Amino acid sequence: MKTTLATAFFLVTFTLCCIGIPAQTAAPQPSFDVASIKPVEPGPNSARYLVMQGPHRFVGKAYTLKLLIAAAYNLNPEAVTGGPAWMESSHYDILALTPGDKQPSHDEQMAMLRTMLSDRFKLSFHREPKVFAIYTLEVARSGSKLKPSTAAPTDQPYLISTVYPQRIVMPAKNASMADFVSVLQRAILDRPVVDKTGLTGRYDFNLEWAPDESQFNGDVRPAPSDATDPPFFTAIEQQLGLRLEATRGPVNAIVVDHADPPTPN
């Protein structure tokens, strides 16, 4: 399974003709050229991912609407609440084509995904601050082991988790701590994550660990007790010089007001 990276637009148009000022036309939302959404019944070991396959092919595999919202708005799924029950039980495969001459950035992909959720699922929501169990990502007492990236500053960040029978391997290139936290809270860990490292650079690193049942929304089989790789919390301290602290804190959560099953392709 590949979990890639890994994240609301509010447009208000004011009509000003009554005082002789022409109304402003809202800028068009970024959108896919075409998008196919198909219901699927994933098996117990089915892969789940969102990924660009080539410069213009955006692919989602076995995603629920709740997980799509979490990805599109860069949230942990726990911070997406409300809405109909099928948001968490119905799964979809997505195949979409992106416009333009080059591959869109991650932020551009997520903007297109947000438009698709609004257009095809008729999604509407509001934001509400709520207190959750969270993790804070901090520099370990022994100090950071991260090395500055050798990639060009214009290169897109790369963080992709590859699942093997007893281990997860995640190479990262040109990744900021914001990029890393985004992947942690959207795809790997079971609660929101807040960056408290104070690290502002971009880094290359390799992270390897033995997964447990709390990670990847339970979609990855836990490693056996005799696995040779360390558990996740140990791995990030040993390999990256970072640590995760469990605490509670506020999160600007999404509360879904309305959603429909996707419109036909």
N, C-alpha and C positions, 0 to 999 in steps of 0.2 A: 504494500500500500504506500502511496505517496501522499504526503500531506504538505502541501505547499502553502508556501505562504500564499505563510502569510503571510476588515475593517469596515450625516443626514443632510440632505440638502433641504433648506426651507426657502422657498421663493415667495416673495410678497410683491404683488403688482399693484401700484397705486394709480387710480384713475384721477388725473389732474385736469381734465378738460374744463371743469367748472370754473377754473381760474385762468384759463387760457394757456396752460402749459401742456404740451402734448404728452400723452402717456408713454412710458417706456415699455418696449417690447421685451419680455423675459427671454433670456438666452436659452437656446435649446439645450436640453439635458443630453449628456453623452449617452449613446445607446449602441447596442449591437446592430449590425446590419440585418441579420436574421438570427432567430433563436428557436431551437426545438426543445420542448420540455416533455418528457415522457415518464409516466408513472412506472415504477419498478418494484419488484418484491425481492429485496436483497437477502442473500443467504447468510448463515451465521458467521462465515468468514469472508464476506464480500469486502472488496476494497472500497474505500470512500475517499474522494479527493476532489480538489479544484485545481486545475493546472492549465497552462498554455501549452498546447501541443503544436509547435510551430508558431510563426509570427502572427497568425490571424485566427487560430482555432482554439476557442475557449471551451474547456470540457469540465463538466461536473459529474461526479459519479455517486449515486446512492445518497443524495443529500435530502434532508427534510427541510421544510420551509424555515423552521426555527434555526437550523444550522446555517442556512443561506443568509438569514438576517444577521446572525452573529458574524459571519464572514464579511458581509457587505458593510457593516457598521463597526467592525473591529472591536467586537465584544466577546466575552466568554458567554456561551449559551445560557448559563445561569442568570445572566443579566438581561435576557429576553423573556418577558412574561406576558400573560394574558393571551387572548386569541383562542381560536377553536382547537379542540383536542387533536384533530388530524395534523396540525402543524408539527407535532412530534412523532407521529406514527406513519404518515405517508411519505414515501421516498420517491425521488425523481432523478433521472439522468438528464443532463443539459448539454446540448451542443450548440454553440453560438459562434458566429463569425464577426470579427472586429473590423472596423473601418480603418482607412488610412494606409500609408505606405510602409509603416514599420510596426513592430510589436508594441502594444500599449504597455505603459508602466503598470505596476500593481495597483497604484491609486486609480489610474484610468480604468483598469478592469473592474475594480470595485464600484466606481461611479456608474459604469454600464450595467453592472449587476443590480445596483439600487434602482435604476430606471426600469429594468426588467421586472423587478419585484412589484413596483408600482403599477406598471402597465398590465402584466400578465396575471399577477396574483391579487391585484387591486388592494395592495397593502396600504394601510394607514395606521399610524401609531402616534403616541406622544412620549415625551421624555419625563422621567420621574426619578429624582435622587433617592436611592435606597441603600441601606447598609447591608453589606454582604460579608461572609467569610472571604478573605482575600489573601494573596501572597504579596509580599514586597520583595523585589529583587535588589540585593545589596552586594557590595564588594565584601568578600570574605576577610576575616581578620588577618589572614596571611597575605592579602593583597591580590590584585587582579593579575591573571596570567594571560590576558588577551594581547594579541599582537596586532599592530596596525595593518590594515588591508594593503595588499599590493595591487589591487585592482584600480583601474582608472576611476576618478571621482564620478564620471558620468555613467559608469556601469550600474545596471540595476542590481539591487541586493538579491542574494540567492540563499535560501534556507529551505532545504527539502529533507524530510525524514523518510528514510527507507527502512522498511520492516523486514527483518530476517527472523528465522524460527525462534531464536532466543535473545535477540538484541535489536536495538534501534541505532541507526547511524545517521547523524545529521551534520553534513558538511555545510559550512556557512562562508559566503564570500561577500565582502563589502557590506557587511551587516552592521547597523547601528543597534544600540540597546532598545530603541523603540521598535525596530524590526523584530528583534529577538522576543521582546515582551509580547508583541502582537501574535507571534506564532505560539508562544507558550499558552496564552489565555484563550486563543481561538480554537486551537487544535489539540494541544497536548494535555494541559492540566484541567482540573475539575473546578476551578474557581478563577475569578479575575486576578490579574497580576499588575502591580504598579511598580514602575521603574524608580528606584531610590539609589541607583549606583552613582549618579553624578558623572558618568562616563559619556563624553560627547563625540567620540571618534567613530570610525568605521573599522571593522575588524574581520579577519579571516580566522576561522577555527573549525575544529572537528569535535563533535560531541557524540559519545557512544555510551549507551546504558542498557540495562535490563528493565523492560517495562513491567508495570503492575496493572491491576484491574482498574485503578482510578484514572488511568491515562487514555487519551484518544476516545473519550466518551464510551469506554468499555468495548470498543471495536477491535482492539488488538489483544491477542491472547497473552496472558501474563507469562513471564519467563519462569522456568523452574527454579526451585530453591537453590540448586547447585550451579546456577548461571555464573559464568566467569566475569561478566561485566558488572560494574556496580549499579545499584539503583539510582534513579534520576537525581535525587537530592545530593547524594554523595558524588555523583559524576560531575555535576556542574561546579562543585567546590574543588574537587581534585583536578579537573581538566581545564576549568575556566577561571578559577579563583573568584567565583561568585557564590551566593547562597540565597535561598528562599526562606523567608520568615513568615509563618502563619500568623494572621492577625484579623482584625475586622476594620472595615472602612467604607466610606461612601462611594457609590458608583452611579453614574448618570445612566440609569437603566432605560430600556425600551419597553413600553407597555403597548401591546398590539391592540388596537381598537377594532380593526376589521381586516379580514383576509378571505379570499375565495380560492377554491381550487383553480389551477392555472387554466387560462383560456386555451382553446385548441390551437395547434400549430397552423 
